[in-house]
């Protein structure tokens, strides 16, 4: 099987796409006023579960970065319904189950995990940016449910997966020539 990879939109990617996320020091939790958003970062602390950080997080949290840990499952993530930005890159995630309840999610980074499929993305209507690079994807099933007139996805990174072809992404590109 020939490996296919790609990054949308056209125009390539910058070195910033490959760099670890810029974030506050570990264990940082920043909360603003009532109208302000809040964010939390726990980078490279060896966390094995999202549940380990939940007690210290406000229910109104909008941005969470858990890059570089040992998280394999998303249990407990549903208790953060206001999340708009979730970074779980460089973990051990094997499934996206649990995400469908995060209907406010706009940006999801699950690069460098152990994903074999994208089941769980179907109910994320607000999603505009998705990074699933450096996983074990062989199919884009799950992502195709985000196509159509209501699709808001504008940035997709699928490079370095075991995809045989990217033709299933044609509806996301608007037009496709094979």
Chimera marker file (.cmm) of the C-alpha trace (Angstrom):
<marker_set name="trace">
<marker id="1" x="0.000" y="0.000" z="0.000" r="1" g="1" b="0" radius="0.5"/>
<marker id="2" x="1.389" y="3.367" z="-0.990" r="1" g="1" b="0" radius="0.5"/>
<marker id="3" x="1.556" y="5.926" z="1.796" r="1" g="1" b="0" radius="0.5"/>
<marker id="4" x="-0.315" y="9.129" z="1.228" r="1" g="1" b="0" radius="0.5"/>
<marker id="5" x="-0.042" y="12.217" z="3.280" r="1" g="1" b="0" radius="0.5"/>
<marker id="6" x="-1.294" y="15.717" z="3.051" r="1" g="1" b="0" radius="0.5"/>
<marker id="7" x="-2.003" y="18.916" z="4.792" r="1" g="1" b="0" radius="0.5"/>
<marker id="8" x="-4.839" y="21.243" z="3.963" r="1" g="1" b="0" radius="0.5"/>
<marker id="9" x="-5.191" y="24.043" z="3.056" r="1" g="1" b="0" radius="0.5"/>
<marker id="10" x="-2.724" y="24.101" z="0.208" r="1" g="1" b="0" radius="0.5"/>
<marker id="11" x="0.315" y="26.212" z="0.736" r="1" g="1" b="0" radius="0.5"/>
<marker id="12" x="2.300" y="23.860" z="2.928" r="1" g="1" b="0" radius="0.5"/>
<marker id="13" x="3.030" y="24.039" z="6.564" r="1" g="1" b="0" radius="0.5"/>
<marker id="14" x="5.380" y="26.039" z="8.640" r="1" g="1" b="0" radius="0.5"/>
<marker id="15" x="7.953" y="24.896" z="11.142" r="1" g="1" b="0" radius="0.5"/>
<marker id="16" x="5.509" y="26.124" z="13.756" r="1" g="1" b="0" radius="0.5"/>
<marker id="17" x="3.163" y="23.247" z="12.818" r="1" g="1" b="0" radius="0.5"/>
<marker id="18" x="5.837" y="20.765" z="13.955" r="1" g="1" b="0" radius="0.5"/>
<marker id="19" x="6.984" y="22.598" z="17.050" r="1" g="1" b="0" radius="0.5"/>
<marker id="20" x="5.659" y="21.659" z="20.470" r="1" g="1" b="0" radius="0.5"/>
<marker id="21" x="2.803" y="23.925" z="21.478" r="1" g="1" b="0" radius="0.5"/>
<marker id="22" x="3.708" y="27.176" z="23.114" r="1" g="1" b="0" radius="0.5"/>
<marker id="23" x="2.193" y="27.129" z="26.527" r="1" g="1" b="0" radius="0.5"/>
<marker id="24" x="2.504" y="28.375" z="30.022" r="1" g="1" b="0" radius="0.5"/>
<marker id="25" x="4.710" y="26.521" z="32.477" r="1" g="1" b="0" radius="0.5"/>
<marker id="26" x="3.390" y="23.140" z="33.629" r="1" g="1" b="0" radius="0.5"/>
<marker id="27" x="0.490" y="23.201" z="36.084" r="1" g="1" b="0" radius="0.5"/>
<marker id="28" x="-0.472" y="26.659" z="34.914" r="1" g="1" b="0" radius="0.5"/>
<marker id="29" x="-4.137" y="27.481" z="35.084" r="1" g="1" b="0" radius="0.5"/>
<marker id="30" x="-5.177" y="30.901" z="33.869" r="1" g="1" b="0" radius="0.5"/>
<marker id="31" x="-8.681" y="32.147" z="34.420" r="1" g="1" b="0" radius="0.5"/>
<marker id="32" x="-9.983" y="35.536" z="33.449" r="1" g="1" b="0" radius="0.5"/>
<marker id="33" x="-13.090" y="37.431" z="34.462" r="1" g="1" b="0" radius="0.5"/>
<marker id="34" x="-16.583" y="36.173" z="33.859" r="1" g="1" b="0" radius="0.5"/>
<marker id="35" x="-16.497" y="37.073" z="30.166" r="1" g="1" b="0" radius="0.5"/>
<marker id="36" x="-12.882" y="35.998" z="29.615" r="1" g="1" b="0" radius="0.5"/>
<marker id="37" x="-11.802" y="32.561" z="28.473" r="1" g="1" b="0" radius="0.5"/>
<marker id="38" x="-9.674" y="30.266" z="30.579" r="1" g="1" b="0" radius="0.5"/>
<marker id="39" x="-6.877" y="27.897" z="29.694" r="1" g="1" b="0" radius="0.5"/>
<marker id="40" x="-4.787" y="25.225" z="31.357" r="1" g="1" b="0" radius="0.5"/>
<marker id="41" x="-1.566" y="23.465" z="30.394" r="1" g="1" b="0" radius="0.5"/>
<marker id="42" x="-0.011" y="20.345" z="31.850" r="1" g="1" b="0" radius="0.5"/>
<marker id="43" x="2.803" y="19.495" z="29.452" r="1" g="1" b="0" radius="0.5"/>
<marker id="44" x="5.082" y="16.479" z="29.796" r="1" g="1" b="0" radius="0.5"/>
<marker id="45" x="4.121" y="15.550" z="33.343" r="1" g="1" b="0" radius="0.5"/>
<marker id="46" x="3.552" y="11.845" z="32.782" r="1" g="1" b="0" radius="0.5"/>
<marker id="47" x="-0.216" y="12.107" z="33.233" r="1" g="1" b="0" radius="0.5"/>
<marker id="48" x="-1.987" y="8.856" z="32.356" r="1" g="1" b="0" radius="0.5"/>
<marker id="49" x="-5.547" y="10.137" z="32.565" r="1" g="1" b="0" radius="0.5"/>
<marker id="50" x="-7.436" y="13.354" z="31.949" r="1" g="1" b="0" radius="0.5"/>
<marker id="51" x="-9.221" y="12.639" z="35.224" r="1" g="1" b="0" radius="0.5"/>
<marker id="52" x="-5.974" y="13.449" z="37.060" r="1" g="1" b="0" radius="0.5"/>
<marker id="53" x="-6.316" y="17.152" z="36.198" r="1" g="1" b="0" radius="0.5"/>
<marker id="54" x="-10.100" y="17.571" z="36.323" r="1" g="1" b="0" radius="0.5"/>
<marker id="55" x="-10.360" y="18.588" z="39.999" r="1" g="1" b="0" radius="0.5"/>
<marker id="56" x="-8.231" y="21.698" z="39.418" r="1" g="1" b="0" radius="0.5"/>
<marker id="57" x="-10.014" y="22.824" z="36.245" r="1" g="1" b="0" radius="0.5"/>
<marker id="58" x="-12.988" y="25.201" z="36.067" r="1" g="1" b="0" radius="0.5"/>
<marker id="59" x="-16.071" y="23.878" z="34.272" r="1" g="1" b="0" radius="0.5"/>
<marker id="60" x="-15.863" y="26.950" z="32.034" r="1" g="1" b="0" radius="0.5"/>
<marker id="61" x="-12.383" y="26.015" z="30.742" r="1" g="1" b="0" radius="0.5"/>
<marker id="62" x="-12.092" y="26.775" z="27.017" r="1" g="1" b="0" radius="0.5"/>
<marker id="63" x="-8.521" y="25.706" z="26.219" r="1" g="1" b="0" radius="0.5"/>
<marker id="64" x="-6.657" y="22.637" z="27.478" r="1" g="1" b="0" radius="0.5"/>
<marker id="65" x="-3.149" y="21.513" z="26.520" r="1" g="1" b="0" radius="0.5"/>
<marker id="66" x="-2.024" y="18.093" z="27.736" r="1" g="1" b="0" radius="0.5"/>
<marker id="67" x="0.801" y="17.660" z="25.207" r="1" g="1" b="0" radius="0.5"/>
<marker id="68" x="3.503" y="15.074" z="25.850" r="1" g="1" b="0" radius="0.5"/>
<marker id="69" x="1.893" y="12.913" z="28.510" r="1" g="1" b="0" radius="0.5"/>
<marker id="70" x="0.890" y="9.229" z="28.617" r="1" g="1" b="0" radius="0.5"/>
<marker id="71" x="-2.873" y="9.665" z="28.227" r="1" g="1" b="0" radius="0.5"/>
<marker id="72" x="-4.503" y="6.779" z="26.363" r="1" g="1" b="0" radius="0.5"/>
<marker id="73" x="-8.239" y="7.381" z="26.913" r="1" g="1" b="0" radius="0.5"/>
<marker id="74" x="-10.427" y="10.466" z="26.958" r="1" g="1" b="0" radius="0.5"/>
<marker id="75" x="-12.504" y="9.494" z="29.968" r="1" g="1" b="0" radius="0.5"/>
<marker id="76" x="-13.707" y="12.491" z="31.936" r="1" g="1" b="0" radius="0.5"/>
<marker id="77" x="-13.284" y="14.965" z="29.077" r="1" g="1" b="0" radius="0.5"/>
<marker id="78" x="-17.071" y="15.378" z="28.855" r="1" g="1" b="0" radius="0.5"/>
<marker id="79" x="-17.015" y="17.268" z="32.155" r="1" g="1" b="0" radius="0.5"/>
<marker id="80" x="-15.463" y="20.204" z="30.265" r="1" g="1" b="0" radius="0.5"/>
<marker id="81" x="-18.351" y="21.171" z="27.954" r="1" g="1" b="0" radius="0.5"/>
<marker id="82" x="-17.005" y="24.662" z="27.185" r="1" g="1" b="0" radius="0.5"/>
<marker id="83" x="-13.757" y="23.443" z="25.598" r="1" g="1" b="0" radius="0.5"/>
<marker id="84" x="-13.090" y="25.072" z="22.244" r="1" g="1" b="0" radius="0.5"/>
<marker id="85" x="-9.399" y="24.143" z="21.952" r="1" g="1" b="0" radius="0.5"/>
<marker id="86" x="-7.987" y="20.747" z="22.948" r="1" g="1" b="0" radius="0.5"/>
<marker id="87" x="-4.377" y="19.667" z="22.459" r="1" g="1" b="0" radius="0.5"/>
<marker id="88" x="-3.632" y="16.025" z="23.215" r="1" g="1" b="0" radius="0.5"/>
<marker id="89" x="-0.642" y="15.719" z="20.890" r="1" g="1" b="0" radius="0.5"/>
<marker id="90" x="2.161" y="13.302" z="21.736" r="1" g="1" b="0" radius="0.5"/>
<marker id="91" x="0.158" y="11.024" z="24.001" r="1" g="1" b="0" radius="0.5"/>
<marker id="92" x="-1.058" y="7.421" z="23.609" r="1" g="1" b="0" radius="0.5"/>
<marker id="93" x="-4.680" y="8.081" z="22.582" r="1" g="1" b="0" radius="0.5"/>
<marker id="94" x="-6.220" y="5.167" z="20.682" r="1" g="1" b="0" radius="0.5"/>
<marker id="95" x="-9.839" y="6.361" z="20.399" r="1" g="1" b="0" radius="0.5"/>
<marker id="96" x="-11.722" y="9.635" z="20.120" r="1" g="1" b="0" radius="0.5"/>
<marker id="97" x="-14.781" y="8.326" z="21.941" r="1" g="1" b="0" radius="0.5"/>
<marker id="98" x="-15.985" y="10.903" z="24.409" r="1" g="1" b="0" radius="0.5"/>
<marker id="99" x="-15.502" y="13.817" z="22.053" r="1" g="1" b="0" radius="0.5"/>
<marker id="100" x="-19.040" y="13.912" z="20.609" r="1" g="1" b="0" radius="0.5"/>
<marker id="101" x="-20.288" y="15.705" z="23.722" r="1" g="1" b="0" radius="0.5"/>
<marker id="102" x="-17.780" y="18.533" z="23.221" r="1" g="1" b="0" radius="0.5"/>
<marker id="103" x="-19.970" y="20.320" z="20.697" r="1" g="1" b="0" radius="0.5"/>
<marker id="104" x="-18.196" y="23.682" z="21.213" r="1" g="1" b="0" radius="0.5"/>
<marker id="105" x="-14.824" y="22.232" z="20.136" r="1" g="1" b="0" radius="0.5"/>
<marker id="106" x="-13.269" y="24.351" z="17.370" r="1" g="1" b="0" radius="0.5"/>
<marker id="107" x="-9.668" y="23.106" z="17.344" r="1" g="1" b="0" radius="0.5"/>
<marker id="108" x="-8.428" y="19.578" z="18.047" r="1" g="1" b="0" radius="0.5"/>
<marker id="109" x="-4.802" y="18.449" z="17.967" r="1" g="1" b="0" radius="0.5"/>
<marker id="110" x="-4.291" y="14.707" z="18.398" r="1" g="1" b="0" radius="0.5"/>
<marker id="111" x="-1.061" y="14.463" z="16.395" r="1" g="1" b="0" radius="0.5"/>
<marker id="112" x="1.446" y="11.789" z="17.356" r="1" g="1" b="0" radius="0.5"/>
<marker id="113" x="-0.915" y="9.386" z="19.067" r="1" g="1" b="0" radius="0.5"/>
<marker id="114" x="-2.066" y="5.847" z="18.251" r="1" g="1" b="0" radius="0.5"/>
<marker id="115" x="-5.293" y="6.532" z="16.377" r="1" g="1" b="0" radius="0.5"/>
<marker id="116" x="-6.342" y="3.982" z="13.775" r="1" g="1" b="0" radius="0.5"/>
<marker id="117" x="-9.657" y="5.666" z="12.932" r="1" g="1" b="0" radius="0.5"/>
<marker id="118" x="-11.524" y="8.925" z="13.432" r="1" g="1" b="0" radius="0.5"/>
<marker id="119" x="-14.774" y="7.608" z="14.885" r="1" g="1" b="0" radius="0.5"/>
<marker id="120" x="-16.065" y="10.194" z="17.328" r="1" g="1" b="0" radius="0.5"/>
<marker id="121" x="-15.697" y="13.282" z="15.160" r="1" g="1" b="0" radius="0.5"/>
<marker id="122" x="-19.195" y="13.004" z="13.706" r="1" g="1" b="0" radius="0.5"/>
<marker id="123" x="-20.863" y="15.264" z="16.264" r="1" g="1" b="0" radius="0.5"/>
<marker id="124" x="-18.388" y="18.160" z="16.281" r="1" g="1" b="0" radius="0.5"/>
<marker id="125" x="-20.159" y="20.744" z="14.093" r="1" g="1" b="0" radius="0.5"/>
<marker id="126" x="-17.976" y="23.681" z="15.181" r="1" g="1" b="0" radius="0.5"/>
<marker id="127" x="-14.639" y="22.003" z="14.345" r="1" g="1" b="0" radius="0.5"/>
<marker id="128" x="-12.508" y="24.251" z="12.102" r="1" g="1" b="0" radius="0.5"/>
<marker id="129" x="-8.994" y="22.869" z="12.714" r="1" g="1" b="0" radius="0.5"/>
<marker id="130" x="-7.995" y="19.225" z="13.051" r="1" g="1" b="0" radius="0.5"/>
<marker id="131" x="-4.479" y="17.814" z="13.335" r="1" g="1" b="0" radius="0.5"/>
<marker id="132" x="-4.319" y="14.010" z="13.148" r="1" g="1" b="0" radius="0.5"/>
<marker id="133" x="-0.811" y="13.786" z="11.708" r="1" g="1" b="0" radius="0.5"/>
<marker id="134" x="1.619" y="11.072" z="12.796" r="1" g="1" b="0" radius="0.5"/>
<marker id="135" x="-0.962" y="8.470" z="13.768" r="1" g="1" b="0" radius="0.5"/>
<marker id="136" x="-1.827" y="5.053" z="12.314" r="1" g="1" b="0" radius="0.5"/>
<marker id="137" x="-4.832" y="6.115" z="10.237" r="1" g="1" b="0" radius="0.5"/>
<marker id="138" x="-5.669" y="3.930" z="7.253" r="1" g="1" b="0" radius="0.5"/>
<marker id="139" x="-9.036" y="5.539" z="6.540" r="1" g="1" b="0" radius="0.5"/>
<marker id="140" x="-10.691" y="8.912" z="6.938" r="1" g="1" b="0" radius="0.5"/>
<marker id="141" x="-13.991" y="7.374" z="8.042" r="1" g="1" b="0" radius="0.5"/>
<marker id="142" x="-15.496" y="9.491" z="10.764" r="1" g="1" b="0" radius="0.5"/>
<marker id="143" x="-14.233" y="12.648" z="9.142" r="1" g="1" b="0" radius="0.5"/>
<marker id="144" x="-16.517" y="12.347" z="6.132" r="1" g="1" b="0" radius="0.5"/>
<marker id="145" x="-19.485" y="13.039" z="8.415" r="1" g="1" b="0" radius="0.5"/>
<marker id="146" x="-18.193" y="16.606" z="8.742" r="1" g="1" b="0" radius="0.5"/>
<marker id="147" x="-18.738" y="17.318" z="5.044" r="1" g="1" b="0" radius="0.5"/>
<marker id="148" x="-21.612" y="19.196" z="3.512" r="1" g="1" b="0" radius="0.5"/>
<marker id="149" x="-22.968" y="22.734" z="3.619" r="1" g="1" b="0" radius="0.5"/>
<marker id="150" x="-22.555" y="23.047" z="7.399" r="1" g="1" b="0" radius="0.5"/>
<marker id="151" x="-18.925" y="21.942" z="7.368" r="1" g="1" b="0" radius="0.5"/>
<marker id="152" x="-16.653" y="24.481" z="9.044" r="1" g="1" b="0" radius="0.5"/>
<marker id="153" x="-13.401" y="22.527" z="8.790" r="1" g="1" b="0" radius="0.5"/>
<marker id="154" x="-10.804" y="24.804" z="7.184" r="1" g="1" b="0" radius="0.5"/>
<marker id="155" x="-7.539" y="23.245" z="8.347" r="1" g="1" b="0" radius="0.5"/>
<marker id="156" x="-6.743" y="19.541" z="8.251" r="1" g="1" b="0" radius="0.5"/>
<marker id="157" x="-3.363" y="17.881" z="8.760" r="1" g="1" b="0" radius="0.5"/>
<marker id="158" x="-3.207" y="14.163" z="7.943" r="1" g="1" b="0" radius="0.5"/>
<marker id="159" x="0.442" y="13.758" z="7.024" r="1" g="1" b="0" radius="0.5"/>
<marker id="160" x="2.467" y="10.718" z="8.037" r="1" g="1" b="0" radius="0.5"/>
<marker id="161" x="-0.388" y="8.261" z="8.285" r="1" g="1" b="0" radius="0.5"/>
<marker id="162" x="-0.896" y="5.000" z="6.395" r="1" g="1" b="0" radius="0.5"/>
<marker id="163" x="-3.636" y="6.388" z="4.134" r="1" g="1" b="0" radius="0.5"/>
<marker id="164" x="-3.920" y="4.672" z="0.778" r="1" g="1" b="0" radius="0.5"/>
<marker id="165" x="-5.561" y="7.689" z="-0.829" r="1" g="1" b="0" radius="0.5"/>
<marker id="166" x="-6.948" y="11.092" z="0.009" r="1" g="1" b="0" radius="0.5"/>
<marker id="167" x="-9.866" y="10.941" z="-2.407" r="1" g="1" b="0" radius="0.5"/>
<marker id="168" x="-12.321" y="10.475" z="0.467" r="1" g="1" b="0" radius="0.5"/>
<marker id="169" x="-11.455" y="14.047" z="1.438" r="1" g="1" b="0" radius="0.5"/>
<marker id="170" x="-12.768" y="15.449" z="-1.835" r="1" g="1" b="0" radius="0.5"/>
<marker id="171" x="-15.975" y="16.830" z="-0.256" r="1" g="1" b="0" radius="0.5"/>
<marker id="172" x="-13.824" y="18.824" z="2.176" r="1" g="1" b="0" radius="0.5"/>
<marker id="173" x="-11.819" y="20.369" z="-0.629" r="1" g="1" b="0" radius="0.5"/>
<marker id="174" x="-14.942" y="21.422" z="-2.504" r="1" g="1" b="0" radius="0.5"/>
<marker id="175" x="-13.680" y="19.960" z="-5.756" r="1" g="1" b="0" radius="0.5"/>
<marker id="176" x="-11.259" y="17.175" z="-6.462" r="1" g="1" b="0" radius="0.5"/>
<marker id="177" x="-9.576" y="15.866" z="-9.571" r="1" g="1" b="0" radius="0.5"/>
<marker id="178" x="-8.344" y="12.333" z="-9.433" r="1" g="1" b="0" radius="0.5"/>
<link id1="1" id2="2" r="1" g="1" b="0" radius="0.2"/>
<link id1="2" id2="3" r="1" g="1" b="0" radius="0.2"/>
<link id1="3" id2="4" r="1" g="1" b="0" radius="0.2"/>
<link id1="4" id2="5" r="1" g="1" b="0" radius="0.2"/>
<link id1="5" id2="6" r="1" g="1" b="0" radius="0.2"/>
<link id1="6" id2="7" r="1" g="1" b="0" radius="0.2"/>
<link id1="7" id2="8" r="1" g="1" b="0" radius="0.2"/>
<link id1="8" id2="9" r="1" g="1" b="0" radius="0.2"/>
<link id1="9" id2="10" r="1" g="1" b="0" radius="0.2"/>
<link id1="10" id2="11" r="1" g="1" b="0" radius="0.2"/>
<link id1="11" id2="12" r="1" g="1" b="0" radius="0.2"/>
<link id1="12" id2="13" r="1" g="1" b="0" radius="0.2"/>
<link id1="13" id2="14" r="1" g="1" b="0" radius="0.2"/>
<link id1="14" id2="15" r="1" g="1" b="0" radius="0.2"/>
<link id1="15" id2="16" r="1" g="1" b="0" radius="0.2"/>
<link id1="16" id2="17" r="1" g="1" b="0" radius="0.2"/>
<link id1="17" id2="18" r="1" g="1" b="0" radius="0.2"/>
<link id1="18" id2="19" r="1" g="1" b="0" radius="0.2"/>
<link id1="19" id2="20" r="1" g="1" b="0" radius="0.2"/>
<link id1="20" id2="21" r="1" g="1" b="0" radius="0.2"/>
<link id1="21" id2="22" r="1" g="1" b="0" radius="0.2"/>
<link id1="22" id2="23" r="1" g="1" b="0" radius="0.2"/>
<link id1="23" id2="24" r="1" g="1" b="0" radius="0.2"/>
<link id1="24" id2="25" r="1" g="1" b="0" radius="0.2"/>
<link id1="25" id2="26" r="1" g="1" b="0" radius="0.2"/>
<link id1="26" id2="27" r="1" g="1" b="0" radius="0.2"/>
<link id1="27" id2="28" r="1" g="1" b="0" radius="0.2"/>
<link id1="28" id2="29" r="1" g="1" b="0" radius="0.2"/>
<link id1="29" id2="30" r="1" g="1" b="0" radius="0.2"/>
<link id1="30" id2="31" r="1" g="1" b="0" radius="0.2"/>
<link id1="31" id2="32" r="1" g="1" b="0" radius="0.2"/>
<link id1="32" id2="33" r="1" g="1" b="0" radius="0.2"/>
<link id1="33" id2="34" r="1" g="1" b="0" radius="0.2"/>
<link id1="34" id2="35" r="1" g="1" b="0" radius="0.2"/>
<link id1="35" id2="36" r="1" g="1" b="0" radius="0.2"/>
<link id1="36" id2="37" r="1" g="1" b="0" radius="0.2"/>
<link id1="37" id2="38" r="1" g="1" b="0" radius="0.2"/>
<link id1="38" id2="39" r="1" g="1" b="0" radius="0.2"/>
<link id1="39" id2="40" r="1" g="1" b="0" radius="0.2"/>
<link id1="40" id2="41" r="1" g="1" b="0" radius="0.2"/>
<link id1="41" id2="42" r="1" g="1" b="0" radius="0.2"/>
<link id1="42" id2="43" r="1" g="1" b="0" radius="0.2"/>
<link id1="43" id2="44" r="1" g="1" b="0" radius="0.2"/>
<link id1="44" id2="45" r="1" g="1" b="0" radius="0.2"/>
<link id1="45" id2="46" r="1" g="1" b="0" radius="0.2"/>
<link id1="46" id2="47" r="1" g="1" b="0" radius="0.2"/>
<link id1="47" id2="48" r="1" g="1" b="0" radius="0.2"/>
<link id1="48" id2="49" r="1" g="1" b="0" radius="0.2"/>
<link id1="49" id2="50" r="1" g="1" b="0" radius="0.2"/>
<link id1="50" id2="51" r="1" g="1" b="0" radius="0.2"/>
<link id1="51" id2="52" r="1" g="1" b="0" radius="0.2"/>
<link id1="52" id2="53" r="1" g="1" b="0" radius="0.2"/>
<link id1="53" id2="54" r="1" g="1" b="0" radius="0.2"/>
<link id1="54" id2="55" r="1" g="1" b="0" radius="0.2"/>
<link id1="55" id2="56" r="1" g="1" b="0" radius="0.2"/>
<link id1="56" id2="57" r="1" g="1" b="0" radius="0.2"/>
<link id1="57" id2="58" r="1" g="1" b="0" radius="0.2"/>
<link id1="58" id2="59" r="1" g="1" b="0" radius="0.2"/>
<link id1="59" id2="60" r="1" g="1" b="0" radius="0.2"/>
<link id1="60" id2="61" r="1" g="1" b="0" radius="0.2"/>
<link id1="61" id2="62" r="1" g="1" b="0" radius="0.2"/>
<link id1="62" id2="63" r="1" g="1" b="0" radius="0.2"/>
<link id1="63" id2="64" r="1" g="1" b="0" radius="0.2"/>
<link id1="64" id2="65" r="1" g="1" b="0" radius="0.2"/>
<link id1="65" id2="66" r="1" g="1" b="0" radius="0.2"/>
<link id1="66" id2="67" r="1" g="1" b="0" radius="0.2"/>
<link id1="67" id2="68" r="1" g="1" b="0" radius="0.2"/>
<link id1="68" id2="69" r="1" g="1" b="0" radius="0.2"/>
<link id1="69" id2="70" r="1" g="1" b="0" radius="0.2"/>
<link id1="70" id2="71" r="1" g="1" b="0" radius="0.2"/>
<link id1="71" id2="72" r="1" g="1" b="0" radius="0.2"/>
<link id1="72" id2="73" r="1" g="1" b="0" radius="0.2"/>
<link id1="73" id2="74" r="1" g="1" b="0" radius="0.2"/>
<link id1="74" id2="75" r="1" g="1" b="0" radius="0.2"/>
<link id1="75" id2="76" r="1" g="1" b="0" radius="0.2"/>
<link id1="76" id2="77" r="1" g="1" b="0" radius="0.2"/>
<link id1="77" id2="78" r="1" g="1" b="0" radius="0.2"/>
<link id1="78" id2="79" r="1" g="1" b="0" radius="0.2"/>
<link id1="79" id2="80" r="1" g="1" b="0" radius="0.2"/>
<link id1="80" id2="81" r="1" g="1" b="0" radius="0.2"/>
<link id1="81" id2="82" r="1" g="1" b="0" radius="0.2"/>
<link id1="82" id2="83" r="1" g="1" b="0" radius="0.2"/>
<link id1="83" id2="84" r="1" g="1" b="0" radius="0.2"/>
<link id1="84" id2="85" r="1" g="1" b="0" radius="0.2"/>
<link id1="85" id2="86" r="1" g="1" b="0" radius="0.2"/>
<link id1="86" id2="87" r="1" g="1" b="0" radius="0.2"/>
<link id1="87" id2="88" r="1" g="1" b="0" radius="0.2"/>
<link id1="88" id2="89" r="1" g="1" b="0" radius="0.2"/>
<link id1="89" id2="90" r="1" g="1" b="0" radius="0.2"/>
<link id1="90" id2="91" r="1" g="1" b="0" radius="0.2"/>
<link id1="91" id2="92" r="1" g="1" b="0" radius="0.2"/>
<link id1="92" id2="93" r="1" g="1" b="0" radius="0.2"/>
<link id1="93" id2="94" r="1" g="1" b="0" radius="0.2"/>
<link id1="94" id2="95" r="1" g="1" b="0" radius="0.2"/>
<link id1="95" id2="96" r="1" g="1" b="0" radius="0.2"/>
<link id1="96" id2="97" r="1" g="1" b="0" radius="0.2"/>
<link id1="97" id2="98" r="1" g="1" b="0" radius="0.2"/>
<link id1="98" id2="99" r="1" g="1" b="0" radius="0.2"/>
<link id1="99" id2="100" r="1" g="1" b="0" radius="0.2"/>
<link id1="100" id2="101" r="1" g="1" b="0" radius="0.2"/>
<link id1="101" id2="102" r="1" g="1" b="0" radius="0.2"/>
<link id1="102" id2="103" r="1" g="1" b="0" radius="0.2"/>
<link id1="103" id2="104" r="1" g="1" b="0" radius="0.2"/>
<link id1="104" id2="105" r="1" g="1" b="0" radius="0.2"/>
<link id1="105" id2="106" r="1" g="1" b="0" radius="0.2"/>
<link id1="106" id2="107" r="1" g="1" b="0" radius="0.2"/>
<link id1="107" id2="108" r="1" g="1" b="0" radius="0.2"/>
<link id1="108" id2="109" r="1" g="1" b="0" radius="0.2"/>
<link id1="109" id2="110" r="1" g="1" b="0" radius="0.2"/>
<link id1="110" id2="111" r="1" g="1" b="0" radius="0.2"/>
<link id1="111" id2="112" r="1" g="1" b="0" radius="0.2"/>
<link id1="112" id2="113" r="1" g="1" b="0" radius="0.2"/>
<link id1="113" id2="114" r="1" g="1" b="0" radius="0.2"/>
<link id1="114" id2="115" r="1" g="1" b="0" radius="0.2"/>
<link id1="115" id2="116" r="1" g="1" b="0" radius="0.2"/>
<link id1="116" id2="117" r="1" g="1" b="0" radius="0.2"/>
<link id1="117" id2="118" r="1" g="1" b="0" radius="0.2"/>
<link id1="118" id2="119" r="1" g="1" b="0" radius="0.2"/>
<link id1="119" id2="120" r="1" g="1" b="0" radius="0.2"/>
<link id1="120" id2="121" r="1" g="1" b="0" radius="0.2"/>
<link id1="121" id2="122" r="1" g="1" b="0" radius="0.2"/>
<link id1="122" id2="123" r="1" g="1" b="0" radius="0.2"/>
<link id1="123" id2="124" r="1" g="1" b="0" radius="0.2"/>
<link id1="124" id2="125" r="1" g="1" b="0" radius="0.2"/>
<link id1="125" id2="126" r="1" g="1" b="0" radius="0.2"/>
<link id1="126" id2="127" r="1" g="1" b="0" radius="0.2"/>
<link id1="127" id2="128" r="1" g="1" b="0" radius="0.2"/>
<link id1="128" id2="129" r="1" g="1" b="0" radius="0.2"/>
<link id1="129" id2="130" r="1" g="1" b="0" radius="0.2"/>
<link id1="130" id2="131" r="1" g="1" b="0" radius="0.2"/>
<link id1="131" id2="132" r="1" g="1" b="0" radius="0.2"/>
<link id1="132" id2="133" r="1" g="1" b="0" radius="0.2"/>
<link id1="133" id2="134" r="1" g="1" b="0" radius="0.2"/>
<link id1="134" id2="135" r="1" g="1" b="0" radius="0.2"/>
<link id1="135" id2="136" r="1" g="1" b="0" radius="0.2"/>
<link id1="136" id2="137" r="1" g="1" b="0" radius="0.2"/>
<link id1="137" id2="138" r="1" g="1" b="0" radius="0.2"/>
<link id1="138" id2="139" r="1" g="1" b="0" radius="0.2"/>
<link id1="139" id2="140" r="1" g="1" b="0" radius="0.2"/>
<link id1="140" id2="141" r="1" g="1" b="0" radius="0.2"/>
<link id1="141" id2="142" r="1" g="1" b="0" radius="0.2"/>
<link id1="142" id2="143" r="1" g="1" b="0" radius="0.2"/>
<link id1="143" id2="144" r="1" g="1" b="0" radius="0.2"/>
<link id1="144" id2="145" r="1" g="1" b="0" radius="0.2"/>
<link id1="145" id2="146" r="1" g="1" b="0" radius="0.2"/>
<link id1="146" id2="147" r="1" g="1" b="0" radius="0.2"/>
<link id1="147" id2="148" r="1" g="1" b="0" radius="0.2"/>
<link id1="148" id2="149" r="1" g="1" b="0" radius="0.2"/>
<link id1="149" id2="150" r="1" g="1" b="0" radius="0.2"/>
<link id1="150" id2="151" r="1" g="1" b="0" radius="0.2"/>
<link id1="151" id2="152" r="1" g="1" b="0" radius="0.2"/>
<link id1="152" id2="153" r="1" g="1" b="0" radius="0.2"/>
<link id1="153" id2="154" r="1" g="1" b="0" radius="0.2"/>
<link id1="154" id2="155" r="1" g="1" b="0" radius="0.2"/>
<link id1="155" id2="156" r="1" g="1" b="0" radius="0.2"/>
<link id1="156" id2="157" r="1" g="1" b="0" radius="0.2"/>
<link id1="157" id2="158" r="1" g="1" b="0" radius="0.2"/>
<link id1="158" id2="159" r="1" g="1" b="0" radius="0.2"/>
<link id1="159" id2="160" r="1" g="1" b="0" radius="0.2"/>
<link id1="160" id2="161" r="1" g="1" b="0" radius="0.2"/>
<link id1="161" id2="162" r="1" g="1" b="0" radius="0.2"/>
<link id1="162" id2="163" r="1" g="1" b="0" radius="0.2"/>
<link id1="163" id2="164" r="1" g="1" b="0" radius="0.2"/>
<link id1="164" id2="165" r="1" g="1" b="0" radius="0.2"/>
<link id1="165" id2="166" r="1" g="1" b="0" radius="0.2"/>
<link id1="166" id2="167" r="1" g="1" b="0" radius="0.2"/>
<link id1="167" id2="168" r="1" g="1" b="0" radius="0.2"/>
<link id1="168" id2="169" r="1" g="1" b="0" radius="0.2"/>
<link id1="169" id2="170" r="1" g="1" b="0" radius="0.2"/>
<link id1="170" id2="171" r="1" g="1" b="0" radius="0.2"/>
<link id1="171" id2="172" r="1" g="1" b="0" radius="0.2"/>
<link id1="172" id2="173" r="1" g="1" b="0" radius="0.2"/>
<link id1="173" id2="174" r="1" g="1" b="0" radius="0.2"/>
<link id1="174" id2="175" r="1" g="1" b="0" radius="0.2"/>
<link id1="175" id2="176" r="1" g="1" b="0" radius="0.2"/>
<link id1="176" id2="177" r="1" g="1" b="0" radius="0.2"/>
<link id1="177" id2="178" r="1" g="1" b="0" radius="0.2"/>
</marker_set>
